[in-house]
């Protein structure tokens, strides 16, 4: 949308530059006490907490996608499982393998329950690092979809496991393909392809997909072993859409496929969280479960390394190595920015007056508020800043959504937005990236800035928008996050 900011009454403000910095994370700081950040989804120094869903008909028909019949706590069946048969369910091999490391705390969301985020329930997503949806067969309600998306956006890990199209095990009209696509395209948080992929409506009979050659990928090379491939025994794939989310990545591909099509196992990020997708439930089936079910041991099928793939992905989604006694760096995964989506107004931020607003002249990407820098069409500067402490030993990424529109027609960068790192004295330590009127485009685009070099330091992250004296350029920011892990 193109429009000069000065035409909107809600955009009244005085031009100026940042004169004070806010303190967010310093222990005991007044600003930290006043800030109202979202619920932290994955900030624990204890065992990595994993919730397996059983509220969406995961045991309908021959399916038995549970880690144990004792729910919500599988330890009620056997508190010290030694083999997968010590717990009953086709996912018991998965659960027992995690339990035996001593680094995971596992629970099941029982049948008849609802998925929630931010309630007092013991199985609320806020109490977990990773949520596993193993071939869901019931559409999530509007409230449940909001809960899942907010959980991921605020730092949680989401493991989506599909099956082939037509695998409607409870005959309610919704199979896993439909359920997962509905979650991603029809929710109250972000329905614009948030993960950068969509599930294909396919029924691929038998194939042994191979993994890409990436020795640095943590899912393919986690502490549970090296992944060389997987199996499809009636499953599907996803189509990747990197233009919607550049973090989307195919790790295991259907035979003959590569690039954006035919990805059988894929990963992505959303906000501060992580997402993994698997196109078939056969690889997680350990062949044993409740009486009367016909099951198949894909977990140990020699045509794939399915156990390593499931366990490494859980490890990655949970934010720290699961088989080595915790993160060797000592870093706890977290999202550090206060009020990252600006829904509490200017709380947590120091900004030029009026730029955090609900003006319809430039709509927010999600929610009601966003930060609108520039758009005045006169020579001036707007700033938006927050001070953070990045823990030592952590990697750190600043992620934000940016929309740029402009009235400029020249090939010259007249108006700019700089992403800056500033020290306590106000000196600019670095300007990792700069955008300008030349980057104008419709819609929002996710931007990522690596800040790992500032681990162990307290710095101010600052957006500085500078306009020339004539035509307007608007730099609109929403859905920010500073993720460490």
C-alpha positions as CSV (number, residue, x, y, z in Angstrom):
1,X,0.0,0.0,0.0
2,X,1.3,3.4,-1.0
3,X,0.4,6.5,1.0
4,X,2.2,9.4,2.6
5,X,2.2,9.0,6.4
6,X,1.4,12.6,7.1
7,X,-2.1,12.2,5.6
8,X,-3.2,9.9,8.5
9,X,-4.2,11.8,11.7
10,X,-3.0,8.9,13.8
11,X,0.5,9.5,12.5
12,X,1.1,12.8,14.3
13,X,4.6,12.9,15.8
14,X,7.6,15.1,16.1
15,X,10.7,14.4,14.0
16,X,13.7,13.5,16.0
17,X,16.3,10.9,16.8
18,X,16.7,8.5,19.6
19,X,17.8,10.2,22.8
20,X,17.5,7.4,25.3
21,X,17.9,3.6,25.3
22,X,15.7,1.2,27.2
23,X,17.1,-1.7,29.2
24,X,15.2,-4.9,28.6
25,X,17.1,-7.9,29.9
26,X,19.4,-6.7,32.6
27,X,18.5,-8.5,35.8
28,X,16.3,-6.4,38.1
29,X,16.1,-3.5,35.5
30,X,13.0,-1.3,35.8
31,X,12.3,-1.7,32.1
32,X,12.4,-5.4,32.3
33,X,9.9,-5.3,35.1
34,X,7.6,-3.0,33.2
35,X,7.7,-5.0,29.9
36,X,5.0,-7.5,29.1
37,X,6.6,-10.0,26.7
38,X,4.7,-13.0,25.4
39,X,4.8,-16.4,27.1
40,X,8.2,-18.0,26.7
41,X,7.8,-21.3,25.0
42,X,11.2,-22.9,25.2
43,X,13.2,-21.5,28.0
44,X,14.1,-24.3,30.4
45,X,17.3,-25.5,31.9
46,X,15.9,-28.9,32.8
47,X,14.8,-31.8,30.6
48,X,13.5,-30.9,27.2
49,X,9.7,-31.1,27.4
50,X,7.8,-32.8,24.6
51,X,4.1,-33.1,24.3
52,X,2.6,-35.8,21.9
53,X,-0.9,-35.2,20.7
54,X,-3.6,-37.7,21.1
55,X,-6.6,-35.3,20.8
56,X,-7.1,-35.5,17.1
57,X,-8.0,-39.2,16.5
58,X,-4.4,-40.4,16.4
59,X,-5.6,-43.9,17.4
60,X,-8.6,-44.1,14.9
61,X,-8.7,-47.3,12.7
62,X,-5.4,-49.1,12.6
63,X,-3.5,-46.0,13.8
64,X,-1.8,-46.2,17.1
65,X,0.2,-43.0,17.2
66,X,0.8,-42.8,20.9
67,X,4.0,-43.3,23.0
68,X,2.0,-45.1,25.7
69,X,-1.4,-45.9,27.0
70,X,-0.8,-44.2,30.3
71,X,-1.8,-40.6,29.6
72,X,-0.9,-37.8,30.1
73,X,2.2,-39.4,31.8
74,X,3.7,-42.5,30.1
75,X,5.7,-43.2,33.3
76,X,2.4,-44.5,34.8
77,X,2.7,-47.6,32.7
78,X,6.4,-48.2,33.4
79,X,8.6,-45.6,35.2
80,X,11.9,-47.0,33.9
81,X,11.3,-48.4,30.4
82,X,14.2,-50.5,29.0
83,X,12.6,-51.6,25.7
84,X,9.8,-50.2,23.5
85,X,7.4,-52.9,24.7
86,X,7.5,-51.5,28.2
87,X,5.2,-48.8,26.9
88,X,2.2,-49.7,24.7
89,X,1.8,-47.7,21.4
90,X,3.2,-47.6,17.9
91,X,5.3,-44.6,18.9
92,X,6.7,-46.3,22.1
93,X,10.1,-46.8,20.5
94,X,10.3,-43.0,20.0
95,X,9.2,-42.3,23.5
96,X,11.4,-44.8,25.2
97,X,14.5,-43.8,23.2
98,X,14.0,-40.2,24.4
99,X,13.2,-41.3,28.0
100,X,16.3,-43.4,28.3
101,X,18.6,-40.4,27.6
102,X,17.5,-38.8,30.8
103,X,17.2,-35.4,29.0
104,X,13.5,-35.4,28.1
105,X,10.3,-35.1,30.0
106,X,7.4,-36.6,27.9
107,X,3.6,-36.2,28.2
108,X,0.6,-37.0,26.0
109,X,-2.4,-34.7,25.4
110,X,-5.2,-37.2,25.9
111,X,-8.2,-37.9,23.7
112,X,-11.0,-35.4,24.5
113,X,-8.6,-32.6,25.4
114,X,-8.1,-29.3,23.7
115,X,-4.8,-27.8,22.6
116,X,-4.2,-24.6,24.6
117,X,-1.6,-22.0,25.1
118,X,-1.4,-19.7,28.1
119,X,-3.8,-21.5,30.4
120,X,-3.3,-23.2,33.8
121,X,-3.6,-26.7,32.3
122,X,-0.7,-29.0,33.0
123,X,-0.7,-30.0,29.3
124,X,-0.8,-26.4,28.1
125,X,1.7,-25.7,25.4
126,X,3.4,-23.1,27.5
127,X,4.8,-25.9,29.6
128,X,6.6,-27.6,26.7
129,X,9.4,-27.1,24.2
130,X,8.1,-29.3,21.4
131,X,4.6,-30.3,20.3
132,X,4.3,-33.4,18.1
133,X,1.2,-33.8,15.9
134,X,1.5,-37.4,14.6
135,X,-1.0,-37.7,11.7
136,X,-3.9,-35.7,13.1
137,X,-7.3,-36.7,11.7
138,X,-9.5,-34.0,13.2
139,X,-9.4,-30.3,12.1
140,X,-8.1,-28.0,14.8
141,X,-10.6,-25.5,16.1
142,X,-9.9,-21.8,15.6
143,X,-8.7,-21.4,19.2
144,X,-6.4,-24.5,18.9
145,X,-4.9,-23.2,15.7
146,X,-4.2,-19.8,17.3
147,X,-2.6,-21.7,20.3
148,X,-0.3,-23.7,18.1
149,X,0.8,-20.8,15.9
150,X,1.4,-18.5,19.0
151,X,3.4,-21.3,20.6
152,X,5.7,-21.6,17.6
153,X,5.9,-17.9,17.0
154,X,7.1,-17.4,20.6
155,X,9.8,-20.1,20.5
156,X,8.2,-23.5,20.5
157,X,9.0,-26.5,18.2
158,X,6.3,-28.1,16.1
159,X,6.6,-31.5,14.6
160,X,4.0,-32.1,11.8
161,X,3.6,-35.7,10.6
162,X,1.3,-36.3,7.7
163,X,0.1,-39.3,5.7
164,X,-1.2,-39.7,2.2
165,X,-4.3,-37.9,0.9
166,X,-7.5,-40.0,1.6
167,X,-6.1,-41.4,4.9
168,X,-9.3,-40.3,6.8
169,X,-9.1,-42.9,9.5
170,X,-12.2,-41.7,11.5
171,X,-14.3,-40.8,8.4
172,X,-15.0,-37.3,9.4
173,X,-13.9,-35.8,6.1
174,X,-10.5,-34.6,7.2
175,X,-7.3,-36.4,6.7
176,X,-3.8,-35.3,7.8
177,X,-3.1,-33.4,4.6
178,X,-6.2,-31.3,5.1
179,X,-5.7,-30.8,8.8
180,X,-2.1,-29.6,8.4
181,X,-2.8,-27.3,5.4
182,X,-5.8,-25.8,7.3
183,X,-3.6,-25.1,10.3
184,X,-1.1,-23.2,8.1
185,X,-3.6,-21.4,5.8
186,X,-6.6,-20.6,8.0
187,X,-5.4,-19.5,11.5
188,X,-5.7,-16.3,13.5
189,X,-2.0,-15.5,13.7
190,X,-0.5,-15.8,10.1
191,X,-2.3,-17.4,7.2
192,X,0.2,-16.2,4.5
193,X,2.1,-19.4,4.2
194,X,4.0,-18.9,7.5
195,X,6.2,-22.0,7.3
196,X,7.0,-21.7,3.5
197,X,5.5,-25.0,2.4
198,X,2.2,-26.7,1.7
199,X,1.3,-30.4,1.9
200,X,0.8,-32.1,-1.5
201,X,-2.5,-34.1,-2.0
202,X,-0.6,-37.2,-3.1
203,X,-0.6,-41.0,-2.3
204,X,2.9,-42.2,-3.0
205,X,2.9,-45.9,-2.7
206,X,6.5,-47.1,-2.0
207,X,9.7,-45.2,-2.2
208,X,13.0,-44.9,-0.2
209,X,13.7,-41.1,-0.3
210,X,17.3,-40.1,0.3
211,X,18.7,-37.3,2.4
212,X,20.6,-34.3,0.9
213,X,24.3,-34.0,1.4
214,X,24.6,-31.4,4.2
215,X,27.2,-32.3,6.8
216,X,26.3,-29.2,8.9
217,X,22.6,-29.7,9.1
218,X,21.7,-30.6,12.8
219,X,18.7,-32.8,11.9
220,X,20.7,-34.9,9.5
221,X,23.7,-35.0,11.8
222,X,22.3,-34.9,15.3
223,X,23.5,-36.8,18.4
224,X,21.3,-39.8,17.6
225,X,23.1,-40.6,14.4
226,X,23.6,-39.7,10.8
227,X,20.5,-39.6,8.6
228,X,20.9,-41.1,5.1
229,X,17.2,-41.4,4.1
230,X,13.7,-42.5,5.1
231,X,10.9,-44.7,3.8
232,X,7.5,-44.0,2.2
233,X,4.9,-46.6,2.5
234,X,1.9,-44.6,1.2
235,X,2.7,-41.0,2.1
236,X,3.0,-37.6,0.6
237,X,5.4,-34.6,0.2
238,X,5.4,-30.9,0.5
239,X,6.0,-28.1,-2.0
240,X,8.5,-25.6,-0.7
241,X,7.9,-21.9,-1.2
242,X,11.1,-20.0,-0.2
243,X,9.7,-16.7,-1.5
244,X,7.2,-16.9,1.4
245,X,9.7,-18.1,4.0
246,X,13.4,-18.5,3.0
247,X,14.0,-20.7,6.0
248,X,12.0,-23.6,4.5
249,X,14.4,-26.4,3.6
250,X,14.0,-29.9,2.2
251,X,16.2,-32.5,3.9
252,X,14.9,-35.8,2.4
253,X,13.5,-35.9,-1.1
254,X,11.3,-38.4,-3.0
255,X,13.3,-40.3,-5.6
256,X,13.8,-38.0,-8.7
257,X,12.8,-34.8,-6.9
258,X,14.8,-31.9,-5.6
259,X,14.6,-28.1,-5.0
260,X,11.1,-26.9,-4.2
261,X,9.2,-30.1,-5.1
262,X,9.0,-33.6,-3.6
263,X,10.4,-32.8,-0.2
264,X,9.4,-35.7,2.1
265,X,11.1,-34.3,5.2
266,X,11.4,-30.5,5.6
267,X,12.3,-28.0,8.2
268,X,11.5,-24.3,8.7
269,X,11.2,-21.5,11.2
270,X,8.4,-19.2,12.2
271,X,8.9,-16.2,14.5
272,X,11.2,-17.6,17.2
273,X,10.2,-21.2,16.8
274,X,11.1,-24.2,14.6
275,X,9.0,-26.5,12.5
276,X,9.6,-30.0,11.1
277,X,7.4,-31.9,8.6
278,X,7.4,-35.6,7.7
279,X,5.2,-36.9,4.9
280,X,4.3,-40.3,6.2
281,X,3.5,-42.0,9.5
282,X,5.0,-45.3,8.5
283,X,8.6,-44.3,9.5
284,X,7.5,-43.6,13.1
285,X,5.5,-46.9,13.4
286,X,7.5,-49.4,15.5
287,X,5.2,-52.3,14.7
288,X,3.8,-52.9,18.1
289,X,0.8,-51.3,19.9
290,X,-2.6,-52.0,21.2
291,X,-4.4,-55.2,20.5
292,X,-6.3,-55.4,17.2
293,X,-4.2,-52.8,15.3
294,X,-2.3,-53.8,12.1
295,X,1.1,-52.1,12.4
296,X,4.4,-52.1,10.5
297,X,7.9,-51.7,11.8
298,X,9.1,-48.7,9.8
299,X,11.1,-47.4,12.8
300,X,13.7,-50.2,12.2
301,X,13.2,-50.6,8.4
302,X,16.8,-50.9,7.0
303,X,15.8,-49.0,3.9
304,X,15.8,-45.8,6.0
305,X,17.4,-44.3,9.1
306,X,14.0,-43.3,10.5
307,X,14.8,-43.6,14.2
308,X,17.7,-41.2,13.9
309,X,15.6,-38.8,11.8
310,X,12.8,-38.7,14.4
311,X,15.1,-38.3,17.4
312,X,17.4,-35.8,15.8
313,X,14.4,-33.7,14.7
314,X,13.0,-33.8,18.2
315,X,16.4,-32.7,19.5
316,X,16.6,-29.8,17.1
317,X,13.0,-28.7,17.7
318,X,13.6,-28.7,21.5
319,X,16.5,-26.4,21.1
320,X,19.4,-28.3,22.5
321,X,21.2,-31.7,22.0
322,X,19.2,-34.4,23.7
323,X,21.7,-37.3,23.7
324,X,24.7,-35.5,25.2
325,X,23.4,-34.2,28.5
326,X,22.1,-30.9,27.3
327,X,23.5,-28.0,25.2
328,X,27.3,-28.1,25.5
329,X,27.4,-24.3,25.2
330,X,25.2,-23.9,28.2
331,X,22.8,-21.8,26.1
332,X,19.1,-21.9,26.8
333,X,16.9,-21.3,23.8
334,X,14.8,-18.2,24.2
335,X,13.2,-15.2,22.5
336,X,14.6,-12.1,24.1
337,X,12.7,-9.1,22.8
338,X,9.9,-7.6,24.8
339,X,6.6,-6.9,23.0
340,X,8.0,-8.3,19.8
341,X,4.7,-7.8,17.8
342,X,4.1,-4.2,19.2
343,X,0.7,-5.3,20.5
344,X,1.4,-3.6,23.8
345,X,2.1,-0.3,22.1
346,X,5.5,1.1,22.8
347,X,6.2,-1.1,25.9
348,X,9.7,-2.4,25.8
349,X,10.8,-0.1,22.9
350,X,12.3,3.4,22.7
351,X,11.0,4.9,19.5
352,X,10.2,8.2,17.7
353,X,6.8,9.4,18.9
354,X,3.9,7.9,17.0
355,X,5.6,5.3,14.8
356,X,4.1,2.4,16.8
357,X,0.5,2.6,15.9
358,X,-2.7,1.0,14.4
359,X,-3.1,3.4,11.4
360,X,-4.8,1.8,8.5
361,X,-2.5,3.7,6.1
362,X,0.0,0.8,6.5
363,X,-1.6,-2.3,8.0
364,X,0.1,-4.6,10.5
365,X,1.2,-8.0,9.3
366,X,-0.5,-9.6,12.3
367,X,-2.5,-8.2,15.2
368,X,-3.3,-4.5,15.3
369,X,0.0,-2.7,15.9
370,X,3.2,-2.3,13.9
371,X,6.1,0.2,13.7
372,X,5.8,2.6,10.7
373,X,9.1,4.4,10.1
374,X,9.3,7.0,7.4
375,X,6.4,7.8,5.1
376,X,6.6,11.5,5.8
377,X,8.0,12.7,2.5
378,X,10.2,15.3,4.2
379,X,13.8,15.3,5.4
380,X,13.7,13.5,8.8
381,X,14.8,10.5,10.8
382,X,12.8,7.9,12.7
383,X,14.3,5.4,15.2
384,X,13.1,2.2,16.9
385,X,15.3,0.6,19.5
386,X,15.5,-2.0,22.3
387,X,18.4,-3.0,24.5
388,X,19.2,-6.7,25.1
389,X,21.7,-8.9,26.7
390,X,22.7,-11.8,24.5
391,X,23.9,-14.7,26.7
392,X,27.5,-15.9,26.3
393,X,27.9,-19.1,24.2
394,X,24.7,-18.6,22.3
395,X,24.0,-18.1,18.6
396,X,21.7,-15.2,18.0
397,X,19.4,-14.1,15.2
398,X,17.3,-11.0,14.8
399,X,14.2,-11.9,12.7
400,X,11.6,-9.4,11.6
401,X,9.0,-8.8,9.0
402,X,9.5,-5.8,6.8
403,X,7.3,-4.1,4.2
404,X,8.6,-1.2,2.1
405,X,6.6,1.0,-0.2
406,X,7.7,4.2,-1.9
407,X,6.7,7.1,-4.1
408,X,10.3,7.3,-5.4
409,X,10.8,6.4,-9.1
410,X,14.5,6.9,-9.4
411,X,17.1,4.2,-9.3
412,X,18.9,6.1,-6.5
413,X,18.6,5.1,-2.9
414,X,17.2,8.3,-1.5
415,X,15.6,6.9,1.6
416,X,17.2,4.2,3.8
417,X,16.5,1.9,6.8
418,X,19.6,0.8,8.7
419,X,19.7,-2.1,11.1
420,X,22.3,-1.1,13.7
421,X,24.0,-2.4,16.8
422,X,24.8,0.3,19.3
423,X,26.9,0.2,22.5
424,X,26.0,1.7,25.9
425,X,27.6,5.0,24.9
426,X,25.5,5.4,21.8
427,X,28.3,4.6,19.4
428,X,27.3,2.4,16.4
429,X,29.2,-0.9,16.6
430,X,27.9,-2.2,13.3
431,X,25.3,-1.7,10.6
432,X,24.7,-5.3,9.5
433,X,22.3,-4.4,6.7
434,X,20.6,-1.5,5.0
435,X,17.4,-1.3,3.0
436,X,16.2,1.5,0.8
437,X,13.4,2.7,-1.5
438,X,15.0,0.4,-4.1
439,X,13.8,-2.6,-2.0
440,X,10.1,-1.6,-2.2
441,X,7.7,-4.5,-2.8
442,X,4.2,-5.5,-2.1
443,X,3.6,-7.4,1.2
444,X,5.9,-8.2,4.1
445,X,9.1,-10.2,3.7
446,X,11.0,-11.9,6.5
447,X,14.5,-10.6,7.2
448,X,17.2,-12.2,9.3
449,X,20.3,-10.7,10.8
450,X,23.0,-12.8,12.5
451,X,24.0,-11.3,15.9
452,X,26.0,-14.2,17.2
453,X,29.1,-12.1,17.3
454,X,27.6,-10.1,20.2
455,X,27.1,-13.1,22.6
456,X,28.0,-12.1,26.1
457,X,27.3,-8.4,25.5
458,X,24.6,-6.0,26.3
459,X,23.8,-4.0,23.1
460,X,21.0,-1.9,21.7
461,X,19.4,-3.1,18.4
462,X,18.3,0.0,16.5
463,X,16.3,0.6,13.3
464,X,17.1,4.0,11.8
465,X,15.0,5.3,8.9
466,X,16.2,8.4,7.1
467,X,14.1,10.1,4.4
468,X,15.1,12.8,1.9
469,X,13.3,16.0,1.3
470,X,10.8,15.0,-1.3
471,X,9.0,11.7,-2.0
472,X,8.0,9.4,0.8
473,X,9.3,5.9,1.6
474,X,7.6,3.8,4.3
475,X,9.5,1.2,6.2
476,X,6.9,-0.9,8.2
477,X,8.2,-3.5,10.7
478,X,6.2,-6.2,12.5
479,X,6.6,-9.6,14.2
480,X,10.2,-9.1,15.5
481,X,12.2,-11.7,17.4
482,X,15.7,-12.1,18.8
483,X,16.2,-15.8,19.1
484,X,19.1,-17.4,20.9
485,X,20.0,-21.0,21.1
